[in-house]
Amino acid sequence: MAAGMKHKTIIDIAKRLKLSPSTISRALNNHPDIKESTRAKIKKIAVEFNYRPNPIAQSLKTNRTNTIGVLVPEIKHDFFSSAISGIEEISYKSGYTIILCQSDEKYEREVANTNLLMDQRVAGVIVSISEDTRFGGHFNDLLNAGIPVAFFDRSCNDVVADKVVIDDYKSAFDAVTYLVAKGYRRIAHFAGSKTLDISQARKKGFGDALKHANLPLLDDFMIDGGLHESHGYKSMDGLFEKKNIPDAIFAINDIVAMGAFRRIKEAGLSIPEDIAVMGFSNSRLTTLVSPTLTVVDQFPFEMGKKAASMLIEMIEGRRKKPKTFIVESKLIIREST
């Protein structure tokens, strides 16, 4: 469109055809009361005028847009970027666009972004909570405003909404059982935040797998940390300082596993000959390192697609009652174990 040229509106089309704006609006929305010949004439002029609906005006009329808010802890994390791709694919096919926000793992920023999305009149919100989040009052505010919410991976127990998750307990139990079957006996777990449900579920799965194998749960080998590479590095470094060396590491996620991986390499030890390492998520980097990293695959792209599909069902009134969908995880065995 040339500089200074005004966007054509329904009123411009109405003037051209000497019809009422309401008739134009109904025709463009395929209202059955408008004759097919009139609809065709109106749509022809709309194309000629390069008419596009005004989303702001539409949101004022319907009290919502065709926009879905997506709120994740970190966009740079490969798990979340894959999930976002899945969300965008389904949203686009269904006629929705997305607004993307990140909490940077901070509760206050998560609340601020939630309020922003509500002000933007989004049709619904897909979210994975920050590691700082304890309560979901801000998500209940969305629900009370008639804005559906769908959680994926991480969720709030005090919010009744759609959830797309894996069985974190079983995934961890099966992964550690595999390590035991491979002959590893001194297995350490680099856990995440004590407040995140996924961290606690994976920790319990780890502990119960050792108990099931009649192996001791050693306090030094149960290390609560965080979700970043630095946490894996520091946890591994701490074990070296204590000269208490495990023969395998089961990490809360791939990034923590890579931190441990780096510290083991710096110590001049071999993976898996001296220490085996296992991650969780199956991010791209796990196949780029040497040796390649054994992981639990969460299928984040599929999680994102499912979360979007479920949310759109709620937005469009095709379902009223929230549900939980469990994605099957898979152990991907590579060189690091």
C-alpha positions, 0 to 999 in steps of 0.5 A: 500500500502506498504511503499515505493511502488509507486502509479501506473499511466496510463503510467505503465498500458500503458507499461504493455499492450504496448498501448499509455497512451492516449488510456488508459486514454480514456478507463478508461473514457469509450470513445466510440472509444475504443473497449469494449474488450480493455476497459475490458482488461485495466480496469482489469489491472487498478484493478490489479495495484490498480490504482487511478486517480490523482485528481491534474493532473485531475484538471490541465487538466480540471481547476477544481476538483470534490470537492465542497467548503463549507463555514459556519460561525460556524461548532459547531452550530447545524444548520450548522452541520445539513446543512453540513450533507445534503450537504455531502449526496448529494455531495457524491451520485453525486461523489463529495467530500467537503472541509469545511471552517468556517469564525468564523463570520468574513468577513476577514476570509471569504474572505481568505477562499474564495481565498483558495477554488479558489486556490484549483480549487473547482468545486463550493462553498456553503456558508452561509455568516458571520454576518460581511459581507457587500458586496459579491465581493469575491463571484463575483470573484468566479463566474467570474472565472467560479466557481458556488456559492450557498447560503443557509440561509444567502446570499449577495444581490449584488451577482446573484447566487443560494439561498436556504432560508426560508421566514424569515419575514413570519416565524417571523410574524406567530411565534409572532402571535401564542404568541399573540393568547396564551395571551402574550402581552409584547413580547420582541425580541432579534434580531441579527446583524443589517447588516444581512438580516435574522435579519432584516426580522425577526425583521420586521415580529416581529414588524408587528405581534404586529402592526397587533394585535394592540399591541405597539412596545416598544423600550426596547423590541427591542434589537439588539445584536448578534447570540451567547448565551451571547447575549441572556443572556446579553439582558435578564439581561439588562431587569432585571436591568431595572425592565422591564420584558416581558411576552415572548421572541422571539429570533433570534435563538435557541442559543440566546434563550438559553442565555435568558433561562439561565438568567431567570432560574438564576432569579428564575422565571418559564418558561413559567409561568412567561416568555415564550421563543421561539427560531428559528432553531430547534437545538437538544438542544431545546428538551434536556432542561426543559421545552422543547423549542418552535421553528421555524424549518428551516429544515437545513438538507433539506436546505443543500441537496437542496443547493448541488443539485442546485449547482451540476446542475450549475457545470454540466451545466444542468442549466444556470440561478440562482434561489431562492428556499424557504424552508417551515418553521414550528412552533414547539410548545413545553413546553416553551410557 
